[in-house]
Amino acid sequence: MKCPNCGYEEGNHAAKQSDEEYFMEIWTPTLGLEEAKKSWLEKQNQPRQLTHMVMSDIEGYVSQVDGSWIKSRNHHRSHLKQHGMIELGNDVPQQHKEADMNTKSKEARKQHLAEQVYQKLNYR
């Protein structure tokens, strides 16, 4: 006959404990039976949003920027900051406003760029 909890044959496994049984097994020797029961009931009545949430660290990866090994979430954040990068996830990218430049400054910028290109290419 198979166990309804895990599917193994009856004599093939140990019985599975409930969360309450496990909690009581751990805390009864330390707190005593009555105090452990009281603690279990407080734990069950505690609102979910007040419980702690733990986020695991990220797996290591090779940076696409410089090929260095990024080993933790903290290292990832500092690497992004160091290289002036931003992380895009599920966020919708925001459109950047184009800088308003008057015609005179646009022409001056074009002239400056042209001079730099000509200088590099040895034109004139």
N, C-alpha and C positions, 0 to 999 in steps of 0.2 A: 504494500500500500504506500502511496506517495504522500509526502507532507504537503498540505495546502499552502503553506507559507513559502517554501523554497523549491519544491518539486523533487527533492531527494527522497530516496527510500527511507522508510521510518527509522531503521536502526543505523543509518549512515551519517547522521549529523546530530549536532547538539540543538536543543530547542532554542528558538530565537527569543530574546528578551524584548519586552516593550521598553519604551523610553523611560517610563516611570520606574519599572523594575531596575533598569540600569542605574538611574539616578539614585534610587534608594540603596542599591548595593554599594555605590561609591561613597555616599554621604552618611549613611547610618553609623558606620564605625567612628566617624569623626564627630558628628553632631548629636547622635542619639536618634532613636526611632521617631519620637514625637517632633523634634526640631527638624528632622529631615522631611517628614510629611508636611510640616508647615512651610518649609522652604520650597517644596515641590508645588504646593498650591499657590504660593506667591508667584512662582515662576510661570505657572499656567495662566494666572490672572493678569500678568503684566501685559500692558498694551504692546503690540508688535513694533510700533514706531520708536519705543523707548529702548529696544534691545540693540545691542551693538552690531554693526555690520563690518566685516573685515574683507578688504579687497586684496587679493593676492598680488604679488609682484609680477612684473612682466618677464617673459622669457628673454634671454639675451639674443641679440641680433647684430648683423653687420650694418653699419651706417651706409646709406647710399651717397652721402655727401663726401666723406673722406675715407671710408673703408675701415674705420676704427670699430672696436667691439663695444657695443652698448650693453651694459650688464644689469641695469636696474631702472626703475621708473624715475628715480631721482637723477640718475646719470642721463637718461633720455631727455628730461626737461632742461637740464643744464646744457646739453649738446644742442638742443633746438635754439636756446637763447644765445649760445656762443656763435652759432652760424647764422643768426638772424632769420630763422625759419619759423613757420607756424605749422601746427598739426591740423590737417583737415580730416575730419571723420565723417560723421553723418550730417554735419552741419551744412547748411546751404551757404555757399560762398557769397559774400556781399560784394556788390559792384563798387569799384572805386570811382570816386569823382575825378574827372580829368581836371588838371590844373588849368585855370584860366590864365592865358598869357596873351598879352596884347600883340598886335602884328609886329611892332618894332622889336620886341624881345624875341619873337619867333624867328625873324629874319636874322637877328644877331646870332642866335643859336645855330641856325643853318650855316651861316658864314663861318663861325668858329669850327663847326664839325668839318666843313669842307676844307678849311685850312689844315686841320689835323690830318685828314685823309691824304691830301696832296703832299704834305710833308712826309708821311710814312711811305708813300708811293714814289717819292722823289719827282713829282711833277713840278712844272713852272719853268 
